């Protein structure tokens, strides 16, 4: 069985577009959605309605928005990386923010990658295809992968190094 992708996203349109893209590209991994930070933590902890791991198995990948009701995405990421059970869970931040402080904090707290939400569904589809290739079909992109580097936001400190 393909492990689910946990999309932590409160914006209904973004959830709809993600579902549409997942269906369009024929992704076999089921898409589970947590619509706020508390719901995401309940899902990950297996609490409340998420206690049934047959219905709500642990995710194989998490797509995490930062601006969430109740518990912000960075707090979820910080909690997650303190849990030994989730040490290997790939977490890709998918946010509308490209602010250096958000990017730096996400990487510092253990995000595997940081992507900015694209304005077009076609661009989202391209990103999801790359996520499938590099995070679902393999265990991450190879070092220096130009195709992957083109869609992620680099750490601000890496941008400075590249400009030297």
PAMAR-129865 format. One record per residue: residue in three letters; residue number from 1; x, y, z of N, C-alpha, C in turn. Coordinates in steps of 0.05 Angstrom, whole numbers, plus 32768, in hexadecimal, padded with zeros to 4 digits. Layout:
DOTOR   residu   num    n.X    n.Y    n.Z   ca.X   ca.Y   ca.Z    c.X    c.Y    c.Z
DOTOR      ALA   NUM      X      Y      Z      X      Y      Z      X      Y      Z
...
end
This chain:
DOTOR   residu   num    n.X    n.Y    n.Z   ca.X   ca.Y   ca.Z    c.X    c.Y    c.Z
DOTOR      UNK     1   8011   7FE8   8000   8000   8000   8000   8012   8019   8000
DOTOR      UNK     2   800A   802C   7FF0   8018   8046   7FEF   8010   8056   8008
DOTOR      UNK     3   8024   8060   8016   801E   8071   802D   8012   808B   8024
DOTOR      UNK     4   8000   8096   8035   7FF3   80AE   802D   8006   80C6   802F
DOTOR      UNK     5   7FFE   80DB   8020   800A   80F5   8022   7FF8   8105   8034
DOTOR      UNK     6   8004   8111   8049   7FF4   8122   805B   7FF8   813F   8052
DOTOR      UNK     7   7FE2   814A   8047   7FE2   8166   8040   7FD7   8176   8057
DOTOR      UNK     8   7FE7   8188   8062   7FDE   8198   8078   7FD9   81B4   806C
DOTOR      UNK     9   7FC0   81BA   8068   7FB8   81D2   8058   7F9C   81DB   8060
DOTOR      UNK    10   7F9A   81F5   8067   7F80   81FF   806F   7F71   820D   8058
DOTOR      UNK    11   7F7E   8214   8043   7F72   8222   802D   7F64   820D   801A
DOTOR      UNK    12   7F49   820F   801A   7F39   81FC   800B   7F40   81FA   7FED
DOTOR      UNK    13   7F46   8210   7FE1   7F4D   8210   7FC4   7F67   8201   7FC0
DOTOR      UNK    14   7F7A   8205   7FD2   7F94   81F7   7FCF   7F90   81D8   7FD3
DOTOR      UNK    15   7F7E   81D0   7FE4   7F78   81B4   7FE8   7F6B   81A9   7FCE
DOTOR      UNK    16   7F59   81B8   7FC3   7F4B   81B0   7FAB   7F5F   81AD   7F94
DOTOR      UNK    17   7F70   81C1   7F90   7F84   81BF   7F7B   7F97   81A8   7F7E
DOTOR      UNK    18   7F9F   81A3   7F97   7FB1   818C   7F9C   7FA3   8172   7F96
DOTOR      UNK    19   7F8A   816F   7F9E   7F7B   8156   7F98   7F78   8153   7F7A
DOTOR      UNK    20   7F73   8168   7F6C   7F70   8168   7F4F   7F8A   815E   7F41
DOTOR      UNK    21   7FA1   816A   7F4A   7FBB   8162   7F3F   7FC2   8145   7F45
DOTOR      UNK    22   7FBD   813D   7F5E   7FC3   8121   7F66   7FB4   810E   7F55
DOTOR      UNK    23   7F9B   8114   7F50   7F8A   8103   7F3E   7F94   8104   7F22
DOTOR      UNK    24   7F9A   811C   7F18   7FA2   811F   7EFC   7FBC   8110   7EF5
DOTOR      UNK    25   7FCF   810F   7F08   7FE8   8101   7F02   7FE7   80E4   7F0A
DOTOR      UNK    26   7FD0   80DB   7F15   7FCD   80BF   7F1C   7FDE   80B6   7F33
DOTOR      UNK    27   7FE2   80C8   7F46   7FF2   80C1   7F5E   7FE3   80AB   7F6E
DOTOR      UNK    28   7FF1   8096   7F75   7FE5   807F   7F83   7FE3   8084   7FA1
DOTOR      UNK    29   7FF3   8096   7FAC   7FF2   809B   7FC8   7FD9   80AA   7FCF
DOTOR      UNK    30   7FCA   80A1   7FE3   7FB2   80B0   7FEB   7FBA   80CB   7FF7
DOTOR      UNK    31   7FA8   80DE   7FF3   7FAD   80F9   7FFE   7F9B   80FC   8017
DOTOR      UNK    32   7FA8   80FF   802E   7F99   8105   8047   7F9D   8123   804C
DOTOR      UNK    33   7F88   8130   8056   7F8A   814D   805A   7F84   8153   8078
DOTOR      UNK    34   7F95   8164   8083   7F90   8170   809D   7F8D   818E   8098
DOTOR      UNK    35   7F77   8199   80A1   7F70   81B4   8099   7F79   81CA   80AD
DOTOR      UNK    36   7F86   81C1   80C3   7F91   81D5   80D5   7FA7   81C6   80E5
DOTOR      UNK    37   7FB6   81D6   80F5   7FCC   81CB   8104   7FC5   81B6   8119
DOTOR      UNK    38   7FAF   81BB   8127   7FA6   81A7   813B   7F9E   818D   812E
DOTOR      UNK    39   7F90   818E   8117   7F88   8176   8109   7FA1   8167   80FF
DOTOR      UNK    40   7FB5   8175   80F6   7FCE   8168   80ED   7FDB   8159   8104
DOTOR      UNK    41   7FDD   8166   811B   7FE9   8159   8133   7FD8   8141   813C
DOTOR      UNK    42   7FBE   8143   813B   7FAD   812C   8142   7FB2   8115   812F
DOTOR      UNK    43   7FB4   811B   8115   7FB9   8106   8101   7FD3   80F9   8107
DOTOR      UNK    44   7FE8   8108   810B   8003   80FD   810F   8005   80EE   8129
DOTOR      UNK    45   7FF8   80F7   813E   7FF8   80E9   8158   7FE5   80D1   8159
DOTOR      UNK    46   7FD3   80D0   8146   7FBF   80BA   8146   7FAA   80BF   815B
DOTOR      UNK    47   7FA2   80D8   815F   7F8E   80DE   8174   7F73   80E4   8168
DOTOR      UNK    48   7F5F   80E2   8179   7F43   80E8   8171   7F3B   80D6   815A
DOTOR      UNK    49   7F2F   80E2   8145   7F26   80D2   812F   7F3C   80C4   811F
DOTOR      UNK    50   7F55   80CD   8124   7F6C   80C2   8115   7F79   80AB   8124
DOTOR      UNK    51   7F6D   80A1   8139   7F78   808B   8149   7F78   8071   8138
DOTOR      UNK    52   7F66   806F   8126   7F64   8057   8115   7F78   8058   80FF
DOTOR      UNK    53   7F8F   804B   8103   7FA5   804C   80F0   7F9F   803C   80D6
DOTOR      UNK    54   7F8A   802B   80D7   7F82   801E   80BE   7F76   8033   80AB
DOTOR      UNK    55   7F66   8044   80B6   7F59   805A   80A6   7F6C   8071   80A2
DOTOR      UNK    56   7F7D   8077   80B5   7F8F   808E   80B4   7FAC   8085   80B9
DOTOR      UNK    57   7FB8   8077   80A6   7FD3   806E   80AA   7FE7   8085   80AB
DOTOR      UNK    58   7FFD   8080   80B7   8012   8095   80B8   801A   809D   809B
DOTOR      UNK    59   801F   80B6   8097   8026   80BF   807C   8043   80B7   8074
DOTOR      UNK    60   8047   80B6   805A   8062   80B1   8050   806F   80CB   8047
DOTOR      UNK    61   805F   80E0   8046   8068   80FB   803E   8055   810F   8049
DOTOR      UNK    62   805F   8126   8052   804E   813C   805B   8054   8155   804B
DOTOR      UNK    63   803E   8161   8041   803F   817C   8034   8033   818F   8048
DOTOR      UNK    64   8043   81A2   8052   803C   81B3   8069   803B   81D0   8062
DOTOR      UNK    65   8023   81DC   8066   8020   81F9   8064   802A   8205   807E
DOTOR      UNK    66   8033   821D   807D   803D   822A   8096   8027   823A   80A5
DOTOR      UNK    67   8016   8248   8096   8002   8259   80A2   7FE8   8249   80A6
DOTOR      UNK    68   7FE5   823E   80BE   7FCF   822D   80C4   7FC0   8237   80DD
DOTOR      UNK    69   7FA6   8232   80DF   7F98   8238   80F8   7FA1   8226   810F
DOTOR      UNK    70   7FA0   8230   8127   7FA4   8222   8140   7FC2   821C   8146
DOTOR      UNK    71   7FCF   820D   8134   7FEB   8206   8138   7FF9   820C   811E
DOTOR      UNK    72   800D   821F   811E   801B   8225   8105   802C   820E   80FB
DOTOR      UNK    73   8031   820E   80E1   8040   81F9   80D4   805C   81F5   80E0
DOTOR      UNK    74   8069   820B   80E7   8084   8209   80F3   8083   81FA   810E
DOTOR      UNK    75   806E   81FE   811D   806B   81F0   8137   8067   81D2   8132
DOTOR      UNK    76   8057   81CC   811D   8053   81B0   8116   806D   81A3   810F
DOTOR      UNK    77   807D   81B1   80FE   8096   81A6   80F5   80A9   81A2   810C
DOTOR      UNK    78   80AA   81B6   811F   80BB   81B3   8136   80B3   819B   8147
DOTOR      UNK    79   8099   8198   814C   8090   8181   815B   8097   8167   814D
DOTOR      UNK    80   8092   8166   8133   8096   814E   8123   80B3   8144   8125
DOTOR      UNK    81   80C6   8157   8123   80E2   814F   8122   80EC   8147   813E
DOTOR      UNK    82   80DC   814B   8153   80E3   8141   816E   80D9   8125   8173
DOTOR      UNK    83   80CA   811A   8160   80BE   8100   8163   80CE   80EB   8154
DOTOR      UNK    84   80DA   80D8   8162   80EA   80C4   8154   80DB   80B5   813E
DOTOR      UNK    85   80C1   80B1   8141   80B1   80A2   812E   80B0   80B1   8113
DOTOR      UNK    86   80B4   80CC   8113   80B2   80DB   80FB   80CD   80E6   80F1
DOTOR      UNK    87   80E2   80DB   80FB   80FD   80E5   80F3   8102   80E3   80D5
DOTOR      UNK    88   80F7   80CF   80C9   80FC   80CA   80AC   80E5   80D4   809A
DOTOR      UNK    89   80D0   80E0   80A6   80B9   80E9   8096   80C2   8102   8086
DOTOR      UNK    90   80C1   8100   806B   80C7   8118   805C   80B1   812D   805F
DOTOR      UNK    91   80BA   8145   8065   80A7   815C   8068   80B0   8171   8054
DOTOR      UNK    92   809D   8177   8042   80A2   818C   802E   808F   81A3   8035
DOTOR      UNK    93   809A   81BA   803B   808A   81D1   8041   807F   81DB   8026
DOTOR      UNK    94   8065   81E0   8025   8058   81EB   800D   8049   8203   8017
DOTOR      UNK    95   8055   821B   8013   804A   8233   801F   8048   824A   800A
DOTOR      UNK    96   8037   825D   8010   8036   8275   7FFF   804C   8288   8006
DOTOR      UNK    97   8059   8285   801C   806E   8297   8025   8089   828F   801A
DOTOR      UNK    98   8098   82A3   8010   80B4   829E   8008   80C7   82AF   8018
DOTOR      UNK    99   80BD   82B8   8030   80CD   82C9   8042   80E5   82B9   804C
DOTOR      UNK   100   80FC   82C6   804C   8114   82B8   8055   8111   82AD   8071
DOTOR      UNK   101   8104   82BB   8083   8101   82B1   809F   80F1   8297   80A0
DOTOR      UNK   102   80DC   8295   808F   80CC   827C   808E   80DC   8266   8083
DOTOR      UNK   103   80EA   826B   806D   80FA   8257   8060   8110   824D   8073
DOTOR      UNK   104   811F   825F   807F   8134   8258   8091   812A   8248   80A9
DOTOR      UNK   105   8114   8251   80B4   8108   8242   80CB   80FF   8226   80C3
DOTOR      UNK   106   80F3   8224   80AC   80EA   8209   80A4   8101   81F6   80A0
DOTOR      UNK   107   8116   81FF   8093   812D   81ED   8090   813B   81E7   80AB
DOTOR      UNK   108   813D   81FC   80BC   814A   81F8   80D6   813A   81E3   80E7
DOTOR      UNK   109   8120   81E3   80E4   810F   81D0   80F3   810D   81B5   80E6
DOTOR      UNK   110   8119   81B1   80CF   811A   8196   80C3   810A   8191   80AB
DOTOR      UNK   111   8100   81A6   809D   80F2   81A2   8084   8106   8196   806F
DOTOR      UNK   112   80FC   8184   805F   810D   8178   804A   810F   818B   8032
DOTOR      UNK   113   80FA   819B   802E   80FA   81AE   8018   80E5   81C3   801D
DOTOR      UNK   114   80E8   81D9   800F   80D6   81F0   8012   80CD   81F8   7FF6
DOTOR      UNK   115   80B4   81F6   7FF1   80A9   81FE   7FD7   8094   8214   7FDB
DOTOR      UNK   116   8093   8227   7FC9   807F   823C   7FC9   8068   8232   7FB8
DOTOR      UNK   117   804F   8236   7FC2   8037   822F   7FB3   8037   823E   7F99
DOTOR      UNK   118   8034   822F   7F83   8034   823D   7F69   8019   8249   7F63
DOTOR      UNK   119   8018   825E   7F53   7FFF   826B   7F4C   7FEE   825B   7F38
DOTOR      UNK   120   7FFA   8249   7F29   7FEC   823A   7F14   7FEA   821D   7F1A
DOTOR      UNK   121   7FD4   8211   7F14   7FD1   81F4   7F19   7FE5   81E4   7F09
DOTOR      UNK   122   7FEC   81ED   7EF1   8000   81DF   7EE1   801B   81DF   7EEF
DOTOR      UNK   123   8022   81F4   7EFD   803B   81F5   7F0C   8039   81E2   7F25
DOTOR      UNK   124   8022   81E1   7F31   801E   81CF   7F48   8021   81B2   7F3E
DOTOR      UNK   125   8016   81AC   7F27   8019   8191   7F1C   8036   818A   7F17
DOTOR      UNK   126   8045   819D   7F0D   8062   8198   7F08   8070   8192   7F23
DOTOR      UNK   127   806A   81A1   7F38   8076   819D   7F52   806E   8182   7F5D
DOTOR      UNK   128   8055   817B   7F5B   804B   8161   7F66   8058   814A   7F57
DOTOR      UNK   129   805C   814D   7F3D   806A   8138   7F2D   8087   8135   7F38
DOTOR      UNK   130   8094   814B   7F3E   80AF   814A   7F49   80AF   813E   7F65
DOTOR      UNK   131   809B   8145   7F75   8099   813A   7F90   8095   811B   7F8E
DOTOR      UNK   132   8085   8112   7F7B   8082   80F5   7F77   809C   80E9   7F70
DOTOR      UNK   133   80AA   80F5   7F5C   80C3   80E9   7F52   80D8   80E8   7F68
DOTOR      UNK   134   80DB   80FE   7F77   80F1   80FF   7F8A   80EB   80F8   7FA7
DOTOR      UNK   135   80D1   80F8   7FAE   80CB   80F2   7FCB   80B9   80DA   7FCF
DOTOR      UNK   136   80AA   80D1   7FBA   8099   80BA   7FBD   80A6   80A2   7FAF
DOTOR      UNK   137   80B2   80A6   7F98   80BE   8090   7F89   80DB   808A   7F92
DOTOR      UNK   138   80E8   809E   7F9F   8103   809B   7FA9   8104   80A8   7FC5
DOTOR      UNK   139   811B   80A9   7FD1   811D   80B5   7FEB   812A   80D1   7FEB
DOTOR      UNK   140   8121   80E1   7FD8   812B   80FC   7FD6   813B   8100   7FBD
DOTOR      UNK   141   813E   8119   7FB4   814C   811E   7F9B   816A   811A   7FA0
DOTOR      UNK   142   8178   8113   7F8A   8195   8111   7F8D   81A2   812D   7F93
DOTOR      UNK   143   81B8   812D   7FA0   81C6   8146   7FA7   81CA   8157   7F8E
DOTOR      UNK   144   81C3   8170   7F90   81C8   8182   7F7A   81B5   817F   7F62
DOTOR      UNK   145   819F   8171   7F66   818C   816C   7F50   8180   8187   7F46
DOTOR      UNK   146   8187   818F   7F2E   817F   81A9   7F23   8161   81AA   7F20
DOTOR      UNK   147   8154   8194   7F18   8137   8194   7F14   8129   819A   7F2E
DOTOR      UNK   148   8132   818E   7F44   8125   8193   7F5E   812D   81AE   7F69
DOTOR      UNK   149   8146   81B6   7F65   814F   81D0   7F6F   8140   81E7   7F62
DOTOR      UNK   150   8136   81E3   7F4A   8127   81F8   7F3C   810C   81FD   7F48
DOTOR      UNK   151   8101   81EB   7F58   80E6   81EF   7F62   80E5   81F5   7F80
DOTOR      UNK   152   80FC   81F1   7F8E   80FC   81F6   7FAB   8108   8211   7FB1
DOTOR      UNK   153   8103   821B   7FC9   810F   8233   7FD2   8128   822B   7FE2
DOTOR      UNK   154   813F   8235   7FDB   8158   822F   7FE9   8158   823E   8004
DOTOR      UNK   155   8168   8234   8016   816C   8242   802F   8178   825E   8029
DOTOR      UNK   156   8170   8272   8037   817C   828D   8032   819A   828D   8034
DOTOR      UNK   157   81A6   827D   8046   81C3   827C   8049   81D0   8270   8030
DOTOR      UNK   158   81C2   825D   8022   81CC   8251   800A   81CB   8265   7FF3
DOTOR      UNK   159   81B6   8276   7FF2   81B4   828A   7FDD   81CC   829D   7FDF
DOTOR      UNK   160   81D4   82A5   7FF7   81EB   82B7   7FFB   8205   82A9   7FF0
DOTOR      UNK   161   8208   8290   7FF6   8220   8281   7FED   8221   8280   7FCE
DOTOR      UNK   162   8209   827C   7FC2   8208   827A   7FA4   820F   8295   7F97
DOTOR      UNK   163   820B   82AB   7FA5   8210   82C5   7F99   822D   82CE   7F9B
DOTOR      UNK   164   823D   82BF   7FAA   8259   82C6   7FAD   8269   82BF   7F94
end
